[in-house]
Amino acid sequence: MKRVLLALGCLAALRGQTQVDLRNQSKNVDFSAALATTPWKIGTTLPPLCNVGAAFFNTTAPAGANVYVCSALNQWTLATGGGGGGGGQSVTFATGSGAPTGACTVGQNLYVDVTNQDLWFCQNTNTWKKSLTTTNTGPFTLTGQNGTNPGAPGLGNTSLFFSSTAKVGQSVDDAGGIATMVRPTDCSAGSQLVQKVNGDGTVTCAAPAGGGGGGAGPVTRFFQPVGSTASNPRDLWYSDGIAASCDTGNTGVHCFYHWFEDGATHHAAVIDDTVPGGWSGGSVSVTLYYQGTGNTVQWSVASACQGNASTDPPAFNTAQNLAATATTAGKLYATTLTGLSTTGCGAGNAIYMRVQRVDSTGYVNLTGASAVYSIP
């Protein structure tokens, strides 16, 4: 009877023991033959609480970046291997379709979206940021286009692409503006130190402004009609009866062409210059300065050019009228002709500008003239 009671007591004790303390009740346990083992917790979100030494497997994190250990109370750290023998941490690369999801660690995770061909990196803990895209949606885009330019990227971004139509590299800013990138061209030959980028991306060379440096831009020439005395006129080889005159006073000598038209004969003066060496057909403007008379004054200018072994005297192009200008006596006026006809002219040629009056309202003092050449 005592044996039966003892057996029943043992059975009752076994039924009451529902948990086994493996640390105290086992020794050298070998789980290699078990069907499955799980030494850590599994889930999609890191638990808020943990004890030092605990482990967690994140099923939604990229492969190779989903094992975390509790390095301090309630603090999870991504478990990674050492890098390169220097004690640093290795970088984990992962691939997938679409944007990455799940946890990541700054400086340790890179991800490639193989569907959209985008590159992502871990900007902040568990925050992914796209760094390079070919679909015009990231902070830096590299796009190949065949003919049609890509649309404007996001605010503050720039797209780079190669246009197979223009055959040049181009960029698109966030407002849709397109800039052409070209390979520099050597413009050192013949003192042609200035480059001009054309609309098709090609580069042409031009001489510096003024033919002696100073950069690209308009070249301005100013001509004093006569010298310091009335007997020393400048560039008046085609005077046709125009008197050179000078006023003298406390401020020195003021010289001009004293122009008088009687309606029957239109006198002319010719101003000469040299076309700059880098000029390739750009616009030429002429400005005439003259004293008002109280009447309406109108001028005309015609050009002619001479090169080596050219006809002498040259044939002038058709005269072009400047705007008729109402004047007041005692005031100085400046009237400009934009787009002087320069047929037959070329870089380095001698150029002549024949100035005449169109109106016939008495005398006008022409005090100066300037020519502006546009250097490409």
C-alpha positions, 0 to 999 in steps of 0.5 A: 500500500505504501508503494502505491501511495509513493507512486501516486505521489511521484505522478502528481509531482510530475504533472505539476512540473510544467517548465524545465530549467535547462540551465540547471537541469541539463548538461552538454545538451546537443540540439544538432539532431533537432528538426528545427532550432530558434535561438532568438526571437523572430518578428517584423519590428524590434521589440521595445524592451530587451536584456543585454545578450538577447537576439532578434531576427527581423524578417523584413530587413534586407538579407545580411542586415536582419540579425540584431543583438541587445547591446545595452538595456533596451537597445538593439544593435545590428549584428555585423562582421568586422571589416578588412582587419581594421576593426571597422564594420562591413557594408551590407549590399542587398537587392530587391524589387522596388524601394527597400523596407525594414530596418537599416544602420547608417553607413552599413547598408546599401540597397539596389532596386533591380526593377527601377535601377535605383541605389539606396543607402541608410541615411538615418537609423531605419531610414532609407534614402535614394542616392542615384536613379535612372528614372528622374526621381532622385537627388541625382539622376543619370538618364539616357535619352534618345531624342526627347529631353527628360522632364524637370527633376524634383525641386533642388535636383538636377538631371544629367543625360546624353542627348543622342539628337544633339550628340552632347551631354546636357543637364536639366534643372528643376525648372526644366532649363537645359544646359549643354556640356561640351569638351573644351576646345584649344583656341590658342592658335593665332591669339584666338583665346576666346571660346563660344559655345553654340546651340548645338554644343560645338565650340568656336574660337574668336579673338579677344575683344579689341584684338588684344585681350580683355575677353569676349564681347562687343568691340567699340571704336570711337573716332574724332572727326578732326585732329587738334587743328582745322588743318589736320582732319582725320580720316577725311580722304573722301571729304567732298567739300565738308569743312573741318572746324575747331572751336578754341576756348578755356577748355581747349580745342573742340573739333568737328565736321561742319556739315552744310546741306543745301538740298542740291548736293549731299556731302559725305565724309568717310571714316575708316577702321580695321575689322577685328581678327576674330570677327565672323559676321557679327552685328555692326552698329554705328552711332553718330554724335552731333550738335542740335540745330533746332531742326530735324536731322537725319543721317545715312551710313554706307559701308565698304571693305577692302582686303588684300589685292581688292579693288580700289576704291571699293564699292559701297553697300547701299546706304542705310538711314538712321532715325530722323531726330528732332533737335534743339540748338545747343544740345548734343545728340546720339543716333544709332544704326543697328545692323550695318550692312557689311556685305564683302567684309571679313576679319582683318579687312579695312572697313570704310563708313561713308556718312551723309546727310539725308535731310537738307536743313542747313548746317550740323556739327558732327562731333564724333562717331563710334562703331560697335562690332559684335565679336562671336 
